[in-house]
Amino acid sequence: MIFTTKMFFKKCSIAVLALVCLSLCSCKKPGEPKASANDEVEAIFAVNTFRTSEGNMDDYLEFGGDVASVNAVAVMPDMAGKVSRIRVSVGDSVKKDDIIAYVDASRPGMNYSASPVKAPISGRITAIPPTVGTMVSQQTPIATISNTDILEVKINIAERFISRIKENQTGIVTFDAYPGVEFAAYAHEVSPVLDTSTRTMSVKLRFNKKDDRIKVGMYARVKLITTSIQNALIVPSAAIVKKNEEPYVFVIANRGGSQTSVRLQKVEEGISVDNMTEITDGLVAGDEIVIKGQSLLNDGSKVNVVSVSELD
């Protein structure tokens, strides 16, 4: 009995398998052509594009520096002694000859009137090193007075860059305290000599206008404009592909839904700044070029344009 049951199930399995095969074979519609191994489906690539236009392009060098006042004077006492009184605080404005402190030169058995310490210039008190009771000499600064109406940024230029630096160059200054805010400045003073110990050249930039947000002692990030090109044809650097060490871009040849295709175009490159490149030959303003998805393209490839961007 056991042997007969196994044979029964085996025969049933064979029958079911045969019915499945028959059903699959019958799914093909009458007259439908047979698929050929040589049949190919034309590929359409999804790409992002950029519409070219003319704009200004600035090449620059980037440095760091400190904000300082144009005029800063250390105030010294006329005689040695003990600071008996301080009449000002940091941040106060003073005028020339205002009394800012007194120094008492008295010693045991010898009493003197307190000697006044006067401001040599007008400005703002930016530092008061001593406190009341401190012993000072004629070489000890009582205070520092600065003219904070005119501020400058001091930077040092490495020797390899000095050929690109000159007076009145435009500078763009930014501070960590004000993200995204740019302050206009210009190269006011370029040193004619280099520091022999550091092989750097000192440059001072002044701000185009007074701004109360800028404080003495702040750390500044400076972009010094060295080359400015007007009406340059600018494209994203990522759009350029190299073939045989030559630069090319893929240009949208026509627009027609599924018939949109690209043309491989050789170009001539100019300067590159911040991931943007100047094109001096090979394109005209208004050309639409591929900036994403071009790695799989060939001349004449069909594409589907997903998005189009333009120069800000």
Sequence and secondary structure as in RCSB ss.txt:
>XXXX:A:sequence
MIFTTKMFFKKCSIAVLALVCLSLCSCKKPGEPKASANDEVEAIFAVNTFRTSEGNMDDYLEFGGDVASVNAVAV
MPDMAGKVSRIRVSVGDSVKKDDIIAYVDASRPGMNYSASPVKAPISGRITAIPPTVGTMVSQQTPIATISNTDI
LEVKINIAERFISRIKENQTGIVTFDAYPGVEFAAYAHEVSPVLDTSTRTMSVKLRFNKKDDRIKVGMYARVKLI
TTSIQNALIVPSAAIVKKNEEPYVFVIANRGGSQTSVRLQKVEEGISVDNMTEITDGLVAGDEIVIKGQSLLNDG
SKVNVVSVSELD
>XXXX:A:secstr
 HHHHHHHHHHHHHHHHHHHHHHHHHTS TT     TT     EEEEEEEE EEEEEEEEEEEEEEEEES EEEE
  SS EEEEEE   TT EE TT EEEEEE  BTTB    EEEE SS EEEEE    TT EE TTS  EEEE TTS
EEEEEEEEGGGGGG  TT EEEEE TTSTT  EEEEEEEEEEEEETTTTEEEEEEEESS  TT  TT EEEEEEE
EEEEEEEEEEEGGG EEETTEEEEEEEEE  GGG EEEEEE EEEEEETTEEEEEES  TT EEEEESGGG  TT
 EEEEEEEEE  
